[in-house]
Amino acid sequence: MKILLANPRGFCAGVDRAIEIVDHALDAFGAPIYVRHEVVHNRFVVENLKQRGAIFVDELQEVPDGDTVIFSAHGVSQTVKNEAENRDLRVFDATCPLVTKVHLQVARHCQNGFEVILLGHKGHPEVEGTMGQ
């Protein structure tokens, strides 16, 4: 069997979109821009964004009230969205549209009485965001 790998392999469209959102926010508002979780699992991209003024945080409590925060491509739970709204944070949601689609499907199935079972890595932002819908 012959296996061919596409080269170069780039980011998915959702990650490209998230990186662009952080870039545009830095251009429009200047540093610092807070980003909840790294937008991509790529240290070179993350370091470049840090050098431009992006501050990556694990929890929303690390973002000063009234500042700008960007949700990563992995998405966030409804609780995180509500907290950001209650703290008057300027939010840019860079959640991948495909992840958002999963969030909406999970919420719809739960509302319709289905039990949803999600297989994923415990503690991964995408899993936490999906389970928090």
N, CA, C and O atoms as CSV, one atom per row, in Angstrom:
chain,resi,resn,atom,element,x,y,z
A,1,MET,N,N,0.847,-1.166,0.000
A,1,MET,CA,C,0.000,0.000,0.000
A,1,MET,C,C,0.903,1.242,0.000
A,1,MET,O,O,1.911,1.295,0.704
A,2,LYS,N,N,0.521,2.219,-0.791
A,2,LYS,CA,C,1.265,3.469,-0.876
A,2,LYS,C,C,0.446,4.555,-0.180
A,2,LYS,O,O,-0.727,4.754,-0.498
A,3,ILE,N,N,1.067,5.255,0.769
A,3,ILE,CA,C,0.395,6.329,1.498
A,3,ILE,C,C,1.011,7.649,1.069
A,3,ILE,O,O,2.231,7.812,1.105
A,4,LEU,N,N,0.175,8.586,0.667
A,4,LEU,CA,C,0.628,9.912,0.256
A,4,LEU,C,C,0.154,10.933,1.283
A,4,LEU,O,O,-1.012,10.933,1.680
A,5,LEU,N,N,1.049,11.786,1.700
A,5,LEU,CA,C,0.693,12.859,2.612
A,5,LEU,C,C,0.662,14.168,1.842
A,5,LEU,O,O,1.591,14.485,1.100
A,6,ALA,N,N,-0.398,14.914,2.023
A,6,ALA,CA,C,-0.490,16.228,1.388
A,6,ALA,C,C,0.587,17.122,1.990
A,6,ALA,O,O,0.793,17.134,3.204
A,7,ASN,N,N,1.263,17.862,1.135
A,7,ASN,CA,C,2.303,18.735,1.625
A,7,ASN,C,C,2.248,20.049,0.874
A,7,ASN,O,O,2.208,19.989,-0.355
A,8,PRO,N,N,2.241,21.185,1.452
A,8,PRO,CA,C,2.255,21.336,2.904
A,8,PRO,C,C,0.853,21.151,3.479
A,8,PRO,O,O,-0.155,21.418,2.824
A,9,ARG,N,N,0.826,20.692,4.707
A,9,ARG,CA,C,-0.456,20.552,5.398
A,9,ARG,C,C,-0.667,21.826,6.196
A,9,ARG,O,O,0.212,22.236,6.954
A,10,GLY,N,N,-1.792,22.439,6.036
A,10,GLY,CA,C,-2.067,23.679,6.737
A,10,GLY,C,C,-3.115,23.484,7.807
A,10,GLY,O,O,-3.509,22.362,8.128
A,11,PHE,N,N,-3.552,24.591,8.346
A,11,PHE,CA,C,-4.587,24.563,9.370
A,11,PHE,C,C,-5.948,24.409,8.719
A,11,PHE,O,O,-6.130,24.728,7.544
A,12,CYS,N,N,-6.892,23.921,9.490
A,12,CYS,CA,C,-8.266,23.858,9.001
A,12,CYS,C,C,-8.806,25.286,8.899
A,12,CYS,O,O,-8.221,26.218,9.453
A,13,ALA,N,N,-9.899,25.448,8.204
A,13,ALA,CA,C,-10.480,26.781,7.989
A,13,ALA,C,C,-10.876,27.442,9.304
A,13,ALA,O,O,-10.762,28.661,9.440
A,14,GLY,N,N,-11.337,26.659,10.270
A,14,GLY,CA,C,-11.733,27.217,11.565
A,14,GLY,C,C,-10.562,27.813,12.319
A,14,GLY,O,O,-10.698,28.862,12.948
A,15,VAL,N,N,-9.418,27.159,12.264
A,15,VAL,CA,C,-8.220,27.678,12.923
A,15,VAL,C,C,-7.699,28.899,12.175
A,15,VAL,O,O,-7.318,29.887,12.802
A,16,ASP,N,N,-7.675,28.848,10.847
A,16,ASP,CA,C,-7.274,30.031,10.063
A,16,ASP,C,C,-8.132,31.231,10.437
A,16,ASP,O,O,-7.627,32.339,10.617
A,17,ARG,N,N,-9.432,30.999,10.551
A,17,ARG,CA,C,-10.374,32.068,10.908
A,17,ARG,C,C,-10.060,32.619,12.302
A,17,ARG,O,O,-10.069,33.833,12.501
A,18,ALA,N,N,-9.783,31.743,13.260
A,18,ALA,CA,C,-9.483,32.176,14.626
A,18,ALA,C,C,-8.208,33.014,14.672
A,18,ALA,O,O,-8.156,34.032,15.362
A,19,ILE,N,N,-7.190,32.591,13.944
A,19,ILE,CA,C,-5.938,33.353,13.895
A,19,ILE,C,C,-6.192,34.734,13.295
A,19,ILE,O,O,-5.675,35.733,13.795
A,20,GLU,N,N,-6.979,34.792,12.234
A,20,GLU,CA,C,-7.313,36.081,11.609
A,20,GLU,C,C,-8.067,36.982,12.576
A,20,GLU,O,O,-7.824,38.188,12.610
A,21,ILE,N,N,-8.974,36.419,13.360
A,21,ILE,CA,C,-9.735,37.225,14.323
A,21,ILE,C,C,-8.793,37.841,15.353
A,21,ILE,O,O,-8.934,39.018,15.687
A,22,VAL,N,N,-7.836,37.066,15.862
A,22,VAL,CA,C,-6.872,37.610,16.820
A,22,VAL,C,C,-6.027,38.689,16.149
A,22,VAL,O,O,-5.807,39.749,16.735
A,23,ASP,N,N,-5.552,38.436,14.938
A,23,ASP,CA,C,-4.769,39.435,14.198
A,23,ASP,C,C,-5.548,40.733,14.020
A,23,ASP,O,O,-5.021,41.816,14.276
A,24,HIS,N,N,-6.793,40.629,13.585
A,24,HIS,CA,C,-7.615,41.824,13.357
A,24,HIS,C,C,-7.892,42.569,14.661
A,24,HIS,O,O,-7.887,43.800,14.682
A,25,ALA,N,N,-8.131,41.841,15.739
A,25,ALA,CA,C,-8.375,42.492,17.028
A,25,ALA,C,C,-7.133,43.249,17.493
A,25,ALA,O,O,-7.240,44.363,18.004
A,26,LEU,N,N,-5.966,42.653,17.320
A,26,LEU,CA,C,-4.726,43.340,17.685
A,26,LEU,C,C,-4.527,44.592,16.841
A,26,LEU,O,O,-4.095,45.626,17.351
A,27,ASP,N,N,-4.842,44.504,15.549
A,27,ASP,CA,C,-4.728,45.673,14.671
A,27,ASP,C,C,-5.716,46.763,15.074
A,27,ASP,O,O,-5.369,47.944,15.102
A,28,ALA,N,N,-6.939,46.366,15.382
A,28,ALA,CA,C,-8.002,47.336,15.656
A,28,ALA,C,C,-7.911,47.949,17.049
A,28,ALA,O,O,-8.153,49.145,17.210
A,29,PHE,N,N,-7.569,47.150,18.056
A,29,PHE,CA,C,-7.639,47.617,19.439
A,29,PHE,C,C,-6.283,47.727,20.118
A,29,PHE,O,O,-6.173,48.314,21.194
A,30,GLY,N,N,-5.258,47.171,19.505
A,30,GLY,CA,C,-3.939,47.178,20.120
A,30,GLY,C,C,-3.839,46.180,21.261
A,30,GLY,O,O,-4.820,45.548,21.652
A,31,ALA,N,N,-2.633,46.060,21.780
A,31,ALA,CA,C,-2.390,45.131,22.883
A,31,ALA,C,C,-2.802,45.780,24.203
A,31,ALA,O,O,-2.771,47.006,24.311
A,32,PRO,N,N,-3.175,45.015,25.182
A,32,PRO,CA,C,-3.277,43.558,25.142
A,32,PRO,C,C,-4.647,43.100,24.650
A,32,PRO,O,O,-5.653,43.785,24.835
A,33,ILE,N,N,-4.662,41.957,24.035
A,33,ILE,CA,C,-5.890,41.251,23.678
A,33,ILE,C,C,-5.805,39.898,24.378
A,33,ILE,O,O,-4.841,39.154,24.203
A,34,TYR,N,N,-6.814,39.597,25.161
A,34,TYR,CA,C,-6.835,38.324,25.883
A,34,TYR,C,C,-7.511,37.260,25.024
A,34,TYR,O,O,-8.517,37.519,24.363
A,35,VAL,N,N,-6.939,36.063,25.048
A,35,VAL,CA,C,-7.484,34.944,24.278
A,35,VAL,C,C,-7.648,33.773,25.242
A,35,VAL,O,O,-6.687,33.330,25.871
A,36,ARG,N,N,-8.885,33.279,25.348
A,36,ARG,CA,C,-9.131,32.145,26.244
A,36,ARG,C,C,-8.721,30.868,25.529
A,36,ARG,O,O,-9.375,30.412,24.591
A,37,HIS,N,N,-7.630,30.314,25.998
A,37,HIS,CA,C,-6.970,29.125,25.451
A,37,HIS,C,C,-6.279,29.467,24.130
A,37,HIS,O,O,-6.661,30.402,23.427
A,38,GLU,N,N,-5.282,28.703,23.828
A,38,GLU,CA,C,-4.536,28.941,22.599
A,38,GLU,C,C,-5.426,28.656,21.394
A,38,GLU,O,O,-6.164,27.671,21.378
A,39,VAL,N,N,-5.351,29.523,20.390
A,39,VAL,CA,C,-6.224,29.392,19.219
A,39,VAL,C,C,-5.867,28.193,18.364
A,39,VAL,O,O,-6.688,27.713,17.582
A,40,VAL,N,N,-4.644,27.708,18.511
A,40,VAL,CA,C,-4.180,26.589,17.693
A,40,VAL,C,C,-3.074,25.873,18.466
A,40,VAL,O,O,-2.348,26.496,19.241
A,41,HIS,N,N,-2.952,24.584,18.256
A,41,HIS,CA,C,-1.875,23.818,18.883
A,41,HIS,C,C,-0.627,23.922,18.003
A,41,HIS,O,O,-0.190,22.944,17.396
A,42,ASN,N,N,-0.068,25.130,17.953
A,42,ASN,CA,C,1.125,25.386,17.149
A,42,ASN,C,C,1.926,26.470,17.859
A,42,ASN,O,O,1.516,27.631,17.884
A,43,ARG,N,N,3.058,26.099,18.432
A,43,ARG,CA,C,3.816,27.038,19.266
A,43,ARG,C,C,4.334,28.235,18.495
A,43,ARG,O,O,4.471,29.315,19.070
A,44,PHE,N,N,4.633,28.080,17.188
A,44,PHE,CA,C,5.149,29.202,16.404
A,44,PHE,C,C,4.077,30.274,16.213
A,44,PHE,O,O,4.351,31.466,16.346
A,45,VAL,N,N,2.865,29.845,15.902
A,45,VAL,CA,C,1.758,30.793,15.741
A,45,VAL,C,C,1.457,31.465,17.070
A,45,VAL,O,O,1.284,32.683,17.132
A,46,VAL,N,N,1.394,30.674,18.132
A,46,VAL,CA,C,1.081,31.220,19.455
A,46,VAL,C,C,2.151,32.223,19.885
A,46,VAL,O,O,1.820,33.298,20.383
A,47,GLU,N,N,3.421,31.887,19.701
A,47,GLU,CA,C,4.503,32.805,20.079
A,47,GLU,C,C,4.440,34.099,19.274
A,47,GLU,O,O,4.671,35.177,19.821
A,48,ASN,N,N,4.131,34.006,17.987
A,48,ASN,CA,C,4.000,35.199,17.153
A,48,ASN,C,C,2.880,36.096,17.667
A,48,ASN,O,O,3.041,37.315,17.744
A,49,LEU,N,N,1.753,35.497,18.016
A,49,LEU,CA,C,0.629,36.281,18.530
A,49,LEU,C,C,0.968,36.891,19.892
A,49,LEU,O,O,0.567,38.018,20.183
A,50,LYS,N,N,1.699,36.155,20.719
A,50,LYS,CA,C,2.133,36.702,22.012
A,50,LYS,C,C,3.031,37.916,21.806
A,50,LYS,O,O,2.894,38.921,22.505
A,51,GLN,N,N,3.946,37.824,20.851
A,51,GLN,CA,C,4.851,38.940,20.579
A,51,GLN,C,C,4.089,40.172,20.119
A,51,GLN,O,O,4.527,41.300,20.347
A,52,ARG,N,N,2.951,39.959,19.473
A,52,ARG,CA,C,2.131,41.085,19.009
A,52,ARG,C,C,1.247,41.647,20.117
A,52,ARG,O,O,0.683,42.730,19.958
A,53,GLY,N,N,1.113,40.930,21.244
A,53,GLY,CA,C,0.326,41.449,22.353
A,53,GLY,C,C,-0.844,40.599,22.783
A,53,GLY,O,O,-1.629,41.020,23.632
A,54,ALA,N,N,-0.982,39.408,22.218
A,54,ALA,CA,C,-2.040,38.502,22.672
A,54,ALA,C,C,-1.602,37.863,23.983
A,54,ALA,O,O,-0.454,37.442,24.131
A,55,ILE,N,N,-2.523,37.797,24.922
A,55,ILE,CA,C,-2.266,37.150,26.206
A,55,ILE,C,C,-3.210,35.964,26.306
A,55,ILE,O,O,-4.429,36.130,26.341
A,56,PHE,N,N,-2.645,34.774,26.350
A,56,PHE,CA,C,-3.447,33.553,26.403
A,56,PHE,C,C,-3.711,33.195,27.857
A,56,PHE,O,O,-2.786,33.109,28.664
A,57,VAL,N,N,-4.973,32.988,28.182
A,57,VAL,CA,C,-5.375,32.675,29.553
A,57,VAL,C,C,-6.163,31.372,29.559
A,57,VAL,O,O,-6.780,30.990,28.565
A,58,ASP,N,N,-6.124,30.705,30.702
A,58,ASP,CA,C,-6.884,29.467,30.839
A,58,ASP,C,C,-8.308,29.717,31.309
A,58,ASP,O,O,-9.231,28.993,30.937
A,59,GLU,N,N,-8.479,30.742,32.126
A,59,GLU,CA,C,-9.796,31.023,32.694
A,59,GLU,C,C,-10.176,32.478,32.463
A,59,GLU,O,O,-9.317,33.356,32.386
A,60,LEU,N,N,-11.457,32.714,32.357
A,60,LEU,CA,C,-11.963,34.062,32.108
A,60,LEU,C,C,-11.648,35.011,33.265
A,60,LEU,O,O,-11.546,36.221,33.061
A,61,GLN,N,N,-11.494,34.475,34.474
A,61,GLN,CA,C,-11.178,35.306,35.636
A,61,GLN,C,C,-9.845,36.032,35.474
A,61,GLN,O,O,-9.588,37.014,36.170
A,62,GLU,N,N,-9.006,35.563,34.573
A,62,GLU,CA,C,-7.706,36.191,34.339
A,62,GLU,C,C,-7.815,37.436,33.454
A,62,GLU,O,O,-6.839,38.170,33.295
A,63,VAL,N,N,-8.984,37.672,32.883
A,63,VAL,CA,C,-9.203,38.823,32.002
A,63,VAL,C,C,-9.784,39.960,32.839
A,63,VAL,O,O,-10.815,39.773,33.486
A,64,PRO,N,N,-9.146,41.138,32.842
A,64,PRO,CA,C,-9.694,42.265,33.597
A,64,PRO,C,C,-11.078,42.668,33.082
A,64,PRO,O,O,-11.345,42.622,31.881
A,65,ASP,N,N,-11.949,43.062,34.011
A,65,ASP,CA,C,-13.299,43.496,33.645
A,65,ASP,C,C,-13.230,44.581,32.576
A,65,ASP,O,O,-12.393,45.482,32.634
A,66,GLY,N,N,-14.127,44.476,31.600
A,66,GLY,CA,C,-14.234,45.479,30.559
A,66,GLY,C,C,-13.239,45.335,29.416
A,66,GLY,O,O,-13.326,46.076,28.436
A,67,ASP,N,N,-12.300,44.404,29.514
A,67,ASP,CA,C,-11.306,44.231,28.452
A,67,ASP,C,C,-11.849,43.357,27.320
A,67,ASP,O,O,-12.985,42.885,27.360
A,68,THR,N,N,-11.006,43.161,26.319
A,68,THR,CA,C,-11.368,42.358,25.151
A,68,THR,C,C,-10.881,40.931,25.340
A,68,THR,O,O,-9.748,40.697,25.760
A,69,VAL,N,N,-11.760,39.974,25.022
A,69,VAL,CA,C,-11.389,38.562,25.079
A,69,VAL,C,C,-11.865,37.876,23.807
A,69,VAL,O,O,-12.929,38.186,23.270
A,70,ILE,N,N,-11.063,36.953,23.349
A,70,ILE,CA,C,-11.414,36.158,22.172
A,70,ILE,C,C,-11.520,34.708,22.612
A,70,ILE,O,O,-10.627,34.184,23.277
A,71,PHE,N,N,-12.612,34.067,22.238
A,71,PHE,CA,C,-12.766,32.638,22.502
A,71,PHE,C,C,-12.088,31.879,21.372
A,71,PHE,O,O,-12.272,32.212,20.201
A,72,SER,N,N,-11.307,30.863,21.715
A,72,SER,CA,C,-10.539,30.123,20.710
A,72,SER,C,C,-11.441,29.313,19.790
A,72,SER,O,O,-12.648,29.213,20.008
A,73,ALA,N,N,-10.839,28.743,18.768
A,73,ALA,CA,C,-11.571,27.937,17.784
A,73,ALA,C,C,-12.240,26.729,18.416
A,73,ALA,O,O,-13.165,26.157,17.839
A,74,HIS,N,N,-11.776,26.331,19.609
A,74,HIS,CA,C,-12.332,25.156,20.281
A,74,HIS,C,C,-13.701,25.410,20.892
A,74,HIS,O,O,-14.409,24.461,21.228
A,75,GLY,N,N,-14.087,26.668,21.042
A,75,GLY,CA,C,-15.386,26.993,21.616
A,75,GLY,C,C,-15.358,27.031,23.134
A,75,GLY,O,O,-14.383,26.624,23.765
A,76,VAL,N,N,-16.446,27.526,23.706
A,76,VAL,CA,C,-16.583,27.625,25.164
A,76,VAL,C,C,-17.988,27.198,25.561
A,76,VAL,O,O,-18.885,27.092,24.724
A,77,SER,N,N,-18.159,26.957,26.847
A,77,SER,CA,C,-19.469,26.580,27.365
A,77,SER,C,C,-20.367,27.808,27.472
A,77,SER,O,O,-19.899,28.945,27.402
A,78,GLN,N,N,-21.640,27.563,27.640
A,78,GLN,CA,C,-22.601,28.653,27.819
A,78,GLN,C,C,-22.295,29.422,29.106
A,78,GLN,O,O,-22.522,30.630,29.176
A,79,THR,N,N,-21.783,28.730,30.118
A,79,THR,CA,C,-21.419,29.382,31.380
A,79,THR,C,C,-20.343,30.434,31.155
A,79,THR,O,O,-20.416,31.527,31.717
A,80,VAL,N,N,-19.356,30.116,30.346
A,80,VAL,CA,C,-18.276,31.067,30.047
A,80,VAL,C,C,-18.834,32.266,29.284
A,80,VAL,O,O,-18.469,33.406,29.571
A,81,LYS,N,N,-19.706,32.019,28.325
A,81,LYS,CA,C,-20.323,33.123,27.575
A,81,LYS,C,C,-21.109,34.040,28.508
A,81,LYS,O,O,-21.024,35.263,28.401
A,82,ASN,N,N,-21.870,33.447,29.418
A,82,ASN,CA,C,-22.663,34.238,30.361
A,82,ASN,C,C,-21.767,35.058,31.286
A,82,ASN,O,O,-22.057,36.222,31.564
A,83,GLU,N,N,-20.686,34.455,31.759
A,83,GLU,CA,C,-19.756,35.170,32.631
A,83,GLU,C,C,-19.144,36.366,31.907
A,83,GLU,O,O,-19.027,37.446,32.485
A,84,ALA,N,N,-18.758,36.181,30.659
A,84,ALA,CA,C,-18.175,37.280,29.882
A,84,ALA,C,C,-19.175,38.422,29.736
A,84,ALA,O,O,-18.817,39.594,29.853
A,85,GLU,N,N,-20.426,38.069,29.481
A,85,GLU,CA,C,-21.462,39.094,29.346
A,85,GLU,C,C,-21.677,39.825,30.667
A,85,GLU,O,O,-21.812,41.048,30.682
A,86,ASN,N,N,-21.710,39.098,31.762
A,86,ASN,CA,C,-21.928,39.704,33.079
A,86,ASN,C,C,-20.787,40.621,33.497
A,86,ASN,O,O,-20.991,41.540,34.291
A,87,ARG,N,N,-19.595,40.384,32.972
A,87,ARG,CA,C,-18.430,41.196,33.322
A,87,ARG,C,C,-18.157,42.290,32.295
A,87,ARG,O,O,-17.112,42.939,32.337
A,88,ASP,N,N,-19.089,42.492,31.381
A,88,ASP,CA,C,-18.959,43.533,30.353
A,88,ASP,C,C,-17.670,43.406,29.543
A,88,ASP,O,O,-17.037,44.405,29.205
A,89,LEU,N,N,-17.295,42.174,29.240
A,89,LEU,CA,C,-16.130,41.962,28.389
A,89,LEU,C,C,-16.531,42.137,26.930
A,89,LEU,O,O,-17.627,41.751,26.525
A,90,ARG,N,N,-15.640,42.717,26.158
A,90,ARG,CA,C,-15.848,42.794,24.710
A,90,ARG,C,C,-15.417,41.437,24.162
A,90,ARG,O,O,-14.241,41.079,24.227
A,91,VAL,N,N,-16.374,40.685,23.624
A,91,VAL,CA,C,-16.122,39.304,23.219
A,91,VAL,C,C,-16.096,39.171,21.705
A,91,VAL,O,O,-16.967,39.680,20.999
A,92,PHE,N,N,-15.072,38.473,21.230
A,92,PHE,CA,C,-15.033,38.027,19.846
A,92,PHE,C,C,-14.989,36.506,19.900
A,92,PHE,O,O,-14.063,35.916,20.457
A,93,ASP,N,N,-15.985,35.893,19.324
A,93,ASP,CA,C,-16.103,34.441,19.381
A,93,ASP,C,C,-15.486,33.844,18.122
A,93,ASP,O,O,-16.066,33.913,17.038
A,94,ALA,N,N,-14.305,33.259,18.279
A,94,ALA,CA,C,-13.603,32.654,17.144
A,94,ALA,C,C,-13.864,31.152,17.064
A,94,ALA,O,O,-13.096,30.414,16.446
A,95,THR,N,N,-14.948,30.705,17.689
A,95,THR,CA,C,-15.280,29.280,17.644
A,95,THR,C,C,-15.454,28.841,16.199
A,95,THR,O,O,-16.138,29.499,15.416
A,96,CYS,N,N,-14.837,27.737,15.860
A,96,CYS,CA,C,-14.962,27.168,14.522
A,96,CYS,C,C,-16.438,26.918,14.216
A,96,CYS,O,O,-17.150,26.372,15.059
A,97,PRO,N,N,-16.907,27.302,13.042
A,97,PRO,CA,C,-18.315,27.061,12.693
A,97,PRO,C,C,-18.719,25.587,12.790
A,97,PRO,O,O,-19.870,25.286,13.108
A,98,LEU,N,N,-17.798,24.677,12.525
A,98,LEU,CA,C,-18.126,23.254,12.648
A,98,LEU,C,C,-18.289,22.853,14.110
A,98,LEU,O,O,-19.116,22.000,14.430
A,99,VAL,N,N,-17.506,23.463,14.998
A,99,VAL,CA,C,-17.662,23.212,16.432
A,99,VAL,C,C,-18.989,23.793,16.908
A,99,VAL,O,O,-19.707,23.159,17.681
A,100,THR,N,N,-19.312,24.990,16.448
A,100,THR,CA,C,-20.598,25.600,16.799
A,100,THR,C,C,-21.751,24.713,16.358
A,100,THR,O,O,-22.741,24.577,17.077
A,101,LYS,N,N,-21.631,24.112,15.187
A,101,LYS,CA,C,-22.673,23.203,14.691
A,101,LYS,C,C,-22.867,22.034,15.657
A,101,LYS,O,O,-23.998,21.647,15.947
A,102,VAL,N,N,-21.769,21.478,16.151
A,102,VAL,CA,C,-21.860,20.383,17.126
A,102,VAL,C,C,-22.528,20.877,18.402
A,102,VAL,O,O,-23.381,20.186,18.958
A,103,HIS,N,N,-22.148,22.073,18.877
A,103,HIS,CA,C,-22.762,22.635,20.083
A,103,HIS,C,C,-24.277,22.747,19.921
A,103,HIS,O,O,-25.036,22.378,20.817
A,104,LEU,N,N,-24.703,23.254,18.781
A,104,LEU,CA,C,-26.141,23.420,18.539
A,104,LEU,C,C,-26.855,22.077,18.464
A,104,LEU,O,O,-27.975,21.936,18.955
A,105,GLN,N,N,-26.211,21.096,17.852
A,105,GLN,CA,C,-26.822,19.765,17.763
A,105,GLN,C,C,-26.945,19.128,19.143
A,105,GLN,O,O,-27.972,18.523,19.453
A,106,VAL,N,N,-25.919,19.254,19.968
A,106,VAL,CA,C,-25.965,18.701,21.323
A,106,VAL,C,C,-27.089,19.361,22.113
A,106,VAL,O,O,-27.871,18.675,22.771
A,107,ALA,N,N,-27.172,20.680,22.052
A,107,ALA,CA,C,-28.228,21.391,22.778
A,107,ALA,C,C,-29.608,20.953,22.299
A,107,ALA,O,O,-30.507,20.729,23.109
A,108,ARG,N,N,-29.773,20.831,20.994
A,108,ARG,CA,C,-31.069,20.428,20.438
A,108,ARG,C,C,-31.443,19.011,20.879
A,108,ARG,O,O,-32.581,18.762,21.276
A,109,HIS,N,N,-30.498,18.098,20.808
A,109,HIS,CA,C,-30.783,16.716,21.203
A,109,HIS,C,C,-31.115,16.624,22.692
A,109,HIS,O,O,-32.005,15.868,23.082
A,110,CYS,N,N,-30.414,17.378,23.515
A,110,CYS,CA,C,-30.714,17.386,24.954
A,110,CYS,C,C,-32.115,17.934,25.210
A,110,CYS,O,O,-32.859,17.388,26.026
A,111,GLN,N,N,-32.473,19.010,24.515
A,111,GLN,CA,C,-33.816,19.586,24.667
A,111,GLN,C,C,-34.894,18.614,24.226
A,111,GLN,O,O,-36.017,18.658,24.728
A,112,ASN,N,N,-34.558,17.735,23.290
A,112,ASN,CA,C,-35.520,16.746,22.796
A,112,ASN,C,C,-35.494,15.451,23.604
A,112,ASN,O,O,-36.095,14.454,23.205
A,113,GLY,N,N,-34.795,15.470,24.740
A,113,GLY,CA,C,-34.821,14.334,25.643
A,113,GLY,C,C,-33.810,13.237,25.378
A,113,GLY,O,O,-33.863,12.182,26.011
A,114,PHE,N,N,-32.892,13.467,24.456
A,114,PHE,CA,C,-31.877,12.452,24.173
A,114,PHE,C,C,-30.738,12.549,25.180
A,114,PHE,O,O,-30.436,13.629,25.687
A,115,GLU,N,N,-30.117,11.426,25.463
A,115,GLU,CA,C,-28.902,11.413,26.262
A,115,GLU,C,C,-27.729,11.477,25.290
A,115,GLU,O,O,-27.623,10.649,24.385
A,116,VAL,N,N,-26.861,12.446,25.474
A,116,VAL,CA,C,-25.726,12.643,24.578
A,116,VAL,C,C,-24.476,12.059,25.228
A,116,VAL,O,O,-24.159,12.365,26.377
A,117,ILE,N,N,-23.785,11.228,24.488
A,117,ILE,CA,C,-22.517,10.660,24.944
A,117,ILE,C,C,-21.429,11.213,24.031
A,117,ILE,O,O,-21.481,11.049,22.812
A,118,LEU,N,N,-20.447,11.867,24.637
A,118,LEU,CA,C,-19.360,12.489,23.876
A,118,LEU,C,C,-18.056,11.778,24.202
A,118,LEU,O,O,-17.682,11.659,25.368
A,119,LEU,N,N,-17.377,11.315,23.185
A,119,LEU,CA,C,-16.056,10.717,23.359
A,119,LEU,C,C,-15.016,11.774,23.024
A,119,LEU,O,O,-15.058,12.383,21.955
A,120,GLY,N,N,-14.087,11.985,23.941
A,120,GLY,CA,C,-13.052,12.980,23.711
A,120,GLY,C,C,-12.061,12.976,24.853
A,120,GLY,O,O,-12.143,12.142,25.755
A,121,HIS,N,N,-11.134,13.900,24.815
A,121,HIS,CA,C,-10.104,14.002,25.842
A,121,HIS,C,C,-10.607,14.865,26.993
A,121,HIS,O,O,-10.953,16.031,26.799
A,122,LYS,N,N,-10.645,14.285,28.194
A,122,LYS,CA,C,-11.087,15.007,29.381
A,122,LYS,C,C,-10.247,16.274,29.556
A,122,LYS,O,O,-9.018,16.233,29.491
A,123,GLY,N,N,-10.926,17.389,29.779
A,123,GLY,CA,C,-10.241,18.650,29.994
A,123,GLY,C,C,-9.905,19.420,28.731
A,123,GLY,O,O,-9.473,20.570,28.816
A,124,HIS,N,N,-10.090,18.819,27.554
A,124,HIS,CA,C,-9.810,19.548,26.310
A,124,HIS,C,C,-10.871,20.636,26.145
A,124,HIS,O,O,-12.053,20.381,26.379
A,125,PRO,N,N,-10.470,21.840,25.747
A,125,PRO,CA,C,-11.429,22.946,25.626
A,125,PRO,C,C,-12.635,22.627,24.738
A,125,PRO,O,O,-13.749,23.058,25.034
A,126,GLU,N,N,-12.425,21.885,23.666
A,126,GLU,CA,C,-13.542,21.577,22.765
A,126,GLU,C,C,-14.557,20.657,23.439
A,126,GLU,O,O,-15.763,20.814,23.253
A,127,VAL,N,N,-14.068,19.704,24.217
A,127,VAL,CA,C,-14.961,18.798,24.950
A,127,VAL,C,C,-15.712,19.569,26.030
A,127,VAL,O,O,-16.923,19.408,26.181
A,128,GLU,N,N,-14.992,20.410,26.785
A,128,GLU,CA,C,-15.640,21.202,27.831
A,128,GLU,C,C,-16.687,22.143,27.244
A,128,GLU,O,O,-17.773,22.297,27.803
A,129,GLY,N,N,-16.360,22.767,26.121
A,129,GLY,CA,C,-17.312,23.667,25.474
A,129,GLY,C,C,-18.554,22.943,25.006
A,129,GLY,O,O,-19.665,23.452,25.149
A,130,THR,N,N,-18.376,21.760,24.449
A,130,THR,CA,C,-19.515,20.989,23.945
A,130,THR,C,C,-20.387,20.503,25.089
A,130,THR,O,O,-21.613,20.596,25.021
A,131,MET,N,N,-19.769,19.989,26.131
A,131,MET,CA,C,-20.547,19.458,27.253
A,131,MET,C,C,-21.245,20.561,28.046
A,131,MET,O,O,-22.191,20.294,28.786
A,132,GLY,N,N,-20.781,21.788,27.893
A,132,GLY,CA,C,-21.371,22.902,28.627
A,132,GLY,C,C,-22.491,23.608,27.895
A,132,GLY,O,O,-22.848,24.733,28.247
A,133,GLN,N,N,-23.057,22.963,26.873
A,133,GLN,CA,C,-24.119,23.617,26.102
A,133,GLN,C,C,-25.469,23.396,26.714
A,133,GLN,O,O,-26.472,23.880,26.188
